[in-house]
C-alpha cells in the first residue's frame, strides 16, 4: 500500500473512532491465560501465531457473537474455539 493510501486509511479510521463507530475496550484480564491455553492446545496443529491466538482469546473473553478475519489460520482457531464466523 502506498504511503498516501495508508495515510488516507488512517485518517478515515480516526474519523470513524471520533464518530463512535469503533468500541475500544481493555484486554480482558484472563485473555493472556486463555491465549496460552489456546496456543498449547491448537498452536502445533493449526500453526497460529501469538497475536492471532490473543485476538481469539480476547473475542472469547468479551463474549463476541461472531469472529471476522481474513487470516485462514486465525479463522480455523476461532472455529475450533467455538466462535461463529
C-alpha positions in Angstrom: 0.0 0.0 0.0 1.5 3.4 -0.9 2.1 5.8 1.9 -0.6 8.2 0.7 -3.1 5.4 0.8 -2.0 4.3 4.3 -2.4 7.9 5.5 -5.9 8.2 4.0 -7.0 5.0 5.6 -5.5 6.2 9.0 -7.4 9.5 8.7 -10.7 7.6 7.9 -10.1 5.3 10.8 -9.5 8.2 13.2 -12.7 9.9 11.9 -14.7 6.6 12.5 -13.3 6.4 16.0 -14.3 10.0 16.7 -17.8 9.3 15.4 -18.1 6.4 17.8 -18.2 3.6 15.1 -15.4 1.6 16.9 -15.7 0.4 20.5 -12.4 0.3 22.3 -12.1 -1.9 25.4 -9.2 -3.1 27.5 -7.7 -6.5 27.0 -9.7 -8.8 29.4 -7.7 -9.9 32.5 -8.0 -13.6 31.7 -7.2 -13.2 27.9 -3.4 -13.9 28.4 -4.1 -17.1 30.3 -6.6 -18.2 27.7 -4.2 -17.3 24.9 -1.6 -19.6 26.4 -4.1 -22.4 26.7 -5.3 -22.0 23.2 -1.7 -21.9 21.9 -0.8 -25.1 23.7 -4.0 -26.9 22.5 -4.2 -25.7 18.9 -0.9 -24.0 18.0 1.0 -27.0 16.9 -1.9 -28.3 14.8 -3.1 -25.0 13.2 0.2 -23.1 13.1 -1.4 -20.0 14.7 0.8 -17.1 15.8 0.8 -15.4 19.2 -1.2 -12.3 18.2 -3.7 -14.4 16.3 -4.2 -16.5 19.4 -4.5 -13.4 21.6 -7.1 -12.0 19.2 -9.2 -15.1 19.5 -8.8 -15.2 23.3 -10.0 -11.6 23.6 -13.0 -12.4 21.4 -13.9 -15.3 23.7 -13.4 -13.3 26.9 -15.5 -10.5 25.5 -18.3 -12.9 24.6 -18.2 -12.0 20.9 -21.1 -13.2 18.9 -19.1 -13.5 15.7 -15.4 -13.5 14.7 -14.4 -11.9 11.4 -10.9 -12.3 9.9 -9.2 -12.7 6.6 -6.5 -14.8 8.2 -7.1 -18.5 7.4 -5.3 -19.9 10.4 -6.9 -17.4 12.8 -10.3 -18.4 11.4 -9.6 -22.1 11.9 -8.6 -21.3 15.5 -11.7 -19.2 16.2 -13.9 -22.0 14.8 -12.1 -24.7 16.9 -12.6 -22.5 19.9 -16.3 -22.3 19.3 -16.7 -18.9 17.6 -19.0 -18.4 14.7 -17.8 -16.6 11.6 
